[in-house]
Amino acid sequence: MKQYLKLAAATALVVAGTTMAHAQAKKPAAAAAAKPAAKPAAHASAGGTLLGGHPNLNGIWQVINEANYNLEPHDSSTSKAGERQLGAIAANHGGLGVVEGGVIPYKPEALKIRDSYRATAPKYDPHASPSPRFDN
């Protein structure tokens, strides 16, 4: 039984190695020359295709660092929405921020709006509110 497992593992390694080597092999130049040259895109974007001359930024965007909670440097805090039900599980951890210089240069009216949103965070927090019902 042990020899069978060793043989199966060795076979799997050989197959995986040859598959990776085959995938990384250069394609023949004749196949590339047979295809007509494609026109370059008007605007190269990481977001994919263009929509009306603008990059297509549709999709799911998620960060997996402290910028998910706040772009500026911040201390750890409890989530106002979840502290009643979840306690420390709903806390946001502190972070160094991702903004160069540490501060976003808000206009005074934008700063008032940001502060009002933070004061009423449970109302605007998509993670805290229950999913909408679509059976109405």
trRosetta pair geometry for C-beta under 8 A, 3 or more apart (Angstrom, degrees):
i j d omega theta_ij theta_ji phi_ij phi_ji
1 4 5.6 -52 -152 32 33 115
1 5 6.6 32 152 -17 65 103
2 5 5.8 -54 -152 36 34 110
2 6 6.4 34 151 -18 66 105
3 6 5.5 -52 -146 38 36 113
3 7 6.2 36 154 -19 67 106
4 7 5.8 -55 -147 38 29 111
4 8 6.3 29 154 -19 64 107
5 8 5.7 -53 -144 37 31 111
5 9 6.3 31 156 -18 65 106
6 9 5.8 -55 -147 37 29 110
6 10 6.3 28 155 -17 64 108
7 10 5.8 -54 -144 38 30 110
7 11 6.3 32 155 -20 64 107
8 11 5.7 -54 -146 37 30 112
8 12 6.4 32 154 -20 63 106
9 12 5.7 -53 -148 35 31 112
9 13 6.5 32 154 -19 64 105
10 13 5.7 -53 -149 36 32 111
10 14 6.4 31 154 -18 65 105
11 14 5.8 -55 -147 37 32 110
11 15 6.2 29 156 -16 66 108
12 15 5.9 -56 -145 39 30 109
12 16 6.1 28 157 -17 65 109
13 16 5.8 -56 -143 39 28 109
13 17 6.1 28 158 -19 64 109
14 17 5.8 -56 -145 38 28 110
14 18 6.3 19 161 -12 64 108
15 18 6.2 -59 -144 40 27 103
15 19 6.2 29 157 -21 63 110
16 19 5.8 -57 -146 36 28 112
16 20 6.4 25 158 -16 64 106
17 20 6.0 -57 -148 37 29 106
17 21 6.3 25 156 -16 65 109
18 21 5.6 -54 -142 40 34 111
18 22 6.1 36 157 -21 66 107
19 22 5.8 -55 -146 37 28 110
19 23 6.3 27 155 -19 63 108
20 23 5.7 -55 -146 36 31 111
20 24 6.3 18 159 -10 65 111
21 24 6.1 -65 -146 43 29 103
21 25 6.6 49 152 -47 63 95
22 25 5.7 -34 -152 0 34 119
27 31 5.7 -81 158 62 112 130
27 32 6.5 117 101 -44 116 103
28 31 5.1 93 73 1 90 100
28 32 7.6 -165 100 -1 53 86
29 32 5.6 -60 -155 41 43 110
29 33 6.1 40 151 -21 74 108
30 33 5.8 -57 -144 38 31 109
30 34 6.4 38 156 -30 64 104
31 34 5.9 -50 -150 25 31 115
31 35 7.4 27 155 -18 59 101
32 35 6.4 -57 -160 28 35 107
40 44 7.9 -48 178 -59 97 101
41 44 5.4 120 72 -79 121 60
41 45 7.9 -109 130 8 147 75
41 50 7.1 152 -170 -21 112 121
42 50 6.7 -17 54 -27 107 168
42 53 7.0 -57 99 -129 144 74
43 50 6.2 102 54 -90 103 132
43 53 7.3 82 5 -170 134 61
43 55 7.0 -108 113 -63 122 84
45 48 6.8 -39 94 39 103 29
45 50 7.0 122 14 -78 132 80
45 55 3.7 -177 -158 -111 164 118
45 56 7.6 139 94 29 142 62
46 55 7.8 22 49 -155 54 143
47 55 4.1 94 50 166 132 113
47 56 5.3 -177 133 73 108 55
47 57 4.8 -57 -141 -86 146 60
48 55 7.4 112 52 -170 58 82
48 56 4.9 -56 77 68 102 112
49 56 5.0 24 71 3 69 137
50 53 5.9 15 170 -112 124 13
50 54 6.4 137 -161 61 81 27
50 55 6.3 -55 -109 -95 66 36
50 56 6.5 -158 -111 -25 14 89
51 54 5.7 -36 69 66 76 83
51 55 7.7 13 23 123 83 14
51 56 4.9 100 -19 -83 107 88
57 61 7.9 -2 173 -51 92 134
62 68 7.5 19 -171 -103 72 114
63 67 4.7 -44 129 78 163 106
63 68 4.9 -160 78 -63 97 82
64 68 7.2 28 -104 -41 20 130
65 68 6.8 152 69 -10 40 91
65 95 7.2 113 153 -139 82 139
65 98 7.2 98 100 -62 130 125
66 69 5.9 -54 -172 37 63 104
66 70 7.1 -33 155 55 89 70
66 74 7.5 -180 171 46 119 99
66 93 6.9 -99 -108 90 96 90
66 94 7.4 -8 -132 136 135 32
66 95 2.4 126 -169 -111 160 156
66 96 6.8 127 46 32 153 57
66 97 7.0 -76 103 -69 125 28
66 98 7.4 170 75 -32 89 95
67 70 7.4 -100 -137 81 36 28
67 71 5.5 34 -138 -102 86 61
67 95 7.4 -141 -45 136 43 161
67 97 7.7 84 -86 -153 76 40
67 98 4.7 -11 -77 0 119 137
69 74 6.8 -128 113 68 112 144
69 92 4.3 130 -133 -165 142 128
69 93 7.4 -179 -11 54 158 56
69 95 6.6 146 55 3 116 131
70 73 8.0 -20 109 96 116 6
70 74 4.3 57 68 -15 147 148
70 92 7.7 89 -10 153 100 144
70 95 6.9 169 61 51 88 118
70 97 7.1 -51 112 -102 87 83
71 97 6.2 56 147 -153 44 85
71 98 5.7 -77 -155 51 72 92
71 99 5.2 75 147 -42 99 107
71 104 6.4 59 91 -50 126 126
72 97 4.9 -20 -177 -118 25 131
72 99 5.7 -21 -94 20 60 133
72 102 6.4 70 -153 176 83 57
72 103 6.3 38 -127 -110 122 41
72 104 6.1 -102 -64 -8 110 94
73 95 6.7 -142 -135 99 51 63
73 96 5.5 -28 -110 -168 96 33
73 97 3.8 -77 -55 -18 58 122
73 102 5.4 -21 -1 -147 114 98
74 77 7.3 -58 158 -7 113 114
74 92 7.8 -10 114 121 131 121
74 94 5.9 -150 102 -140 63 68
74 95 6.0 22 49 46 83 79
74 97 6.9 111 -7 -67 74 93
75 94 4.8 -34 -154 -103 30 118
76 91 6.2 31 175 165 103 115
76 92 6.4 -178 -151 94 60 59
76 93 5.1 -29 -107 -143 103 38
76 94 4.2 -74 -44 -34 70 86
77 91 6.8 -177 98 -157 32 80
77 92 5.3 0 59 54 78 101
78 82 7.8 -137 172 74 83 82
78 83 4.6 53 157 -83 126 124
78 88 7.3 -79 -110 -108 100 47
78 90 6.7 57 -168 92 74 90
78 91 5.0 -52 -106 -104 55 81
78 92 7.6 157 -123 16 8 75
79 82 4.3 30 88 34 123 100
79 83 6.1 177 74 -38 61 80
79 86 7.5 12 58 64 119 123
79 90 3.9 -92 39 148 124 104
79 91 6.5 -146 -10 -95 81 24
79 92 6.2 105 -64 -28 84 93
79 121 7.6 -136 -164 127 68 135
79 125 7.4 108 -169 -142 110 164
79 128 7.0 -176 159 -78 124 119
80 83 6.4 -37 -131 8 24 113
80 121 4.8 111 44 65 125 119
80 122 5.3 -108 107 -43 97 96
80 125 8.0 170 63 -25 87 145
81 90 7.1 -131 78 178 75 145
81 121 6.3 -114 -35 117 96 93
81 122 3.7 146 -92 -113 84 84
81 125 4.8 -116 -31 56 151 150
81 127 7.4 141 79 86 149 82
81 128 3.0 -45 159 -123 154 153
81 129 7.8 -79 -153 -44 142 58
82 85 5.8 -75 -157 56 62 90
82 86 4.1 -15 169 33 107 120
82 87 7.9 -71 136 19 86 25
82 89 7.2 -96 146 84 131 83
82 90 2.9 -171 96 -122 135 166
82 128 6.0 -133 -49 -112 83 99
83 86 7.0 -68 -98 60 20 73
83 87 6.3 59 -153 -108 57 26
83 90 6.0 -130 -64 71 50 126
85 90 7.7 76 71 -30 79 142
86 89 4.3 -97 170 65 105 106
86 90 4.0 103 82 -28 130 109
87 90 7.0 129 66 20 28 92
88 91 5.1 -19 -162 -17 57 122
97 102 5.8 97 78 -130 155 62
99 102 6.1 120 85 -117 99 9
99 103 6.8 -150 111 37 138 12
99 104 5.7 -102 -127 -64 159 77
106 110 4.5 -141 -167 91 97 109
106 111 4.2 125 114 -65 137 85
106 114 6.5 -82 -121 1 156 142
107 110 4.5 84 54 10 82 107
107 111 7.0 -147 88 -11 39 87
108 111 5.6 -54 -148 32 32 115
108 112 6.8 34 154 -20 64 101
109 112 5.7 -48 -153 31 36 113
109 113 6.7 36 149 -17 64 103
110 113 5.6 -52 -150 36 38 112
110 114 6.3 40 151 -20 68 104
111 114 5.6 -50 -146 36 32 113
111 115 6.3 30 156 -16 64 107
112 115 5.9 -57 -147 39 29 109
112 116 6.3 29 154 -19 64 106
113 116 5.8 -56 -148 36 31 110
113 117 6.5 31 153 -19 64 105
114 117 5.8 -56 -151 35 31 111
114 118 6.5 29 153 -17 65 106
115 118 5.6 -52 -146 37 34 111
115 119 6.4 37 154 -22 65 104
116 119 5.6 -51 -147 33 34 113
116 120 6.5 0 162 11 66 107
117 120 6.5 -75 -145 56 28 85
117 121 7.0 70 151 -86 62 60
117 124 5.6 -47 -156 43 91 161
118 121 5.8 3 -157 -60 37 102
120 123 4.6 -20 158 27 101 122
120 124 6.4 80 108 -5 89 103
121 124 6.3 -82 -147 52 34 90
121 125 5.4 43 163 -45 76 112
121 128 7.8 89 136 4 82 152
122 125 5.7 -46 -129 19 28 118
122 128 5.3 -103 -143 119 69 157
122 129 7.9 123 171 -61 67 80
125 128 3.9 49 95 14 121 114
125 129 6.6 153 84 -16 68 85
126 129 6.4 -58 -140 36 32 103
133 136 6.2 97 107 -31 102 93
